[in-house]
Amino acid sequence: MIQALLASGIVFGLLKFFERDKDRGLDGFTSITFVLVPALLIFLLTIGAGIAGISQQFLIVLVALYFMIPMLMLRLQFELSWKQSAQYGLLVLLVVIAIDILFYIMLSAIAA
């Protein structure tokens, strides 16, 4: 959860930076939604795969939810262009991956 909150804070800062002088309604709750909804879906699907006995190696494609959900929300809810929605979706994906990598490095350094 700390990772999700940190990632949503960074996404919020970047959205505010890129959306300065525009009032489209992108606020802190939106940036939390961009990160938290895919994280919860991945968590629930991982639990479901564990219960069903499915190998969790196949669940790596679920990381694409960090791109798809923000992109679709920005296009359908905030009516941004497909190009700009895809760019912001890619931004969310890259921020989440970078934060996860940093946390895994920190945890491995602590465990060593």
C-alpha positions in Angstrom: 0.0 0.0 0.0 2.9 2.3 0.6 4.0 1.7 -2.9 0.5 2.6 -4.3 0.3 5.8 -2.2 3.8 6.9 -3.2 3.2 6.1 -6.9 -0.2 8.0 -6.8 1.5 11.0 -5.2 4.1 11.0 -8.0 1.5 10.6 -10.7 -0.5 13.4 -9.1 2.5 15.7 -9.2 3.3 14.8 -12.8 -0.3 15.3 -13.9 -0.4 18.7 -12.2 2.8 19.6 -14.0 1.6 18.5 -17.4 -1.9 19.9 -16.9 -1.0 23.3 -15.6 -3.3 26.1 -16.9 -6.0 23.5 -17.8 -8.9 22.7 -15.6 -10.0 19.2 -16.5 -10.8 17.9 -13.0 -7.7 15.7 -12.6 -7.1 15.8 -8.9 -5.6 13.7 -6.2 -8.4 11.2 -6.0 -8.1 10.6 -9.7 -4.4 9.8 -9.4 -5.1 7.5 -6.5 -7.7 5.7 -8.6 -5.2 5.3 -11.5 -2.9 3.3 -9.2 -5.2 1.7 -6.6 -7.8 0.2 -8.9 -5.3 -1.8 -11.0 -3.4 -2.8 -7.8 -6.6 -4.1 -6.2 -7.6 -6.0 -9.4 -4.2 -7.6 -9.7 -4.3 -8.5 -6.0 -7.7 -10.1 -6.3 -6.8 -12.0 -9.5 -3.6 -13.3 -7.9 -5.6 -14.6 -5.0 -8.1 -16.2 -7.4 -5.3 -17.8 -9.4 -3.8 -19.2 -6.2 -7.1 -20.7 -5.2 -7.7 -22.1 -8.7 -4.1 -23.5 -8.8 -3.1 -21.6 -11.9 0.6 -20.7 -12.3 1.1 -17.1 -11.3 3.7 -16.7 -14.1 0.8 -16.0 -16.5 -0.4 -13.1 -14.4 2.5 -10.8 -15.5 0.3 -9.5 -18.3 -2.0 -7.9 -15.6 0.6 -5.2 -15.3 -1.0 -3.8 -18.5 -3.9 -2.8 -16.3 -1.8 0.1 -15.0 -1.8 1.4 -18.6 -5.3 0.4 -19.7 -7.4 1.7 -16.8 -6.0 5.2 -16.7 -6.1 5.4 -20.5 -9.7 4.4 -20.7 -10.7 6.6 -17.8 -9.0 9.7 -19.3 -10.5 9.1 -22.7 -14.1 8.1 -21.6 -14.5 10.2 -18.4 -12.3 13.2 -19.0 -12.7 13.2 -22.8 -9.0 13.6 -23.6 -7.7 12.5 -27.0 -6.6 8.9 -27.4 -3.0 10.0 -27.9 -2.9 12.1 -24.7 -4.8 9.4 -22.8 -2.3 6.8 -23.9 0.6 9.0 -23.0 -0.7 9.6 -19.5 -1.5 5.8 -19.2 2.1 5.1 -20.1 3.2 7.6 -17.5 1.3 5.8 -14.8 2.7 2.5 -15.9 6.3 3.7 -15.9 5.9 5.4 -12.5 4.4 2.3 -10.9 7.2 0.1 -12.4 9.9 2.5 -11.2 8.5 2.6 -7.7 8.1 -1.2 -7.5 11.7 -1.7 -8.6 13.0 0.8 -6.0 11.0 -1.0 -3.3 12.3 -4.4 -4.3 15.9 -3.1 -4.3 15.4 -1.5 -0.8 13.8 -4.7 0.5 16.6 -6.9 -0.9 19.2 -4.5 0.6 17.5 -4.7 4.0 17.2 -8.5 3.9 20.9 -9.0 2.9 
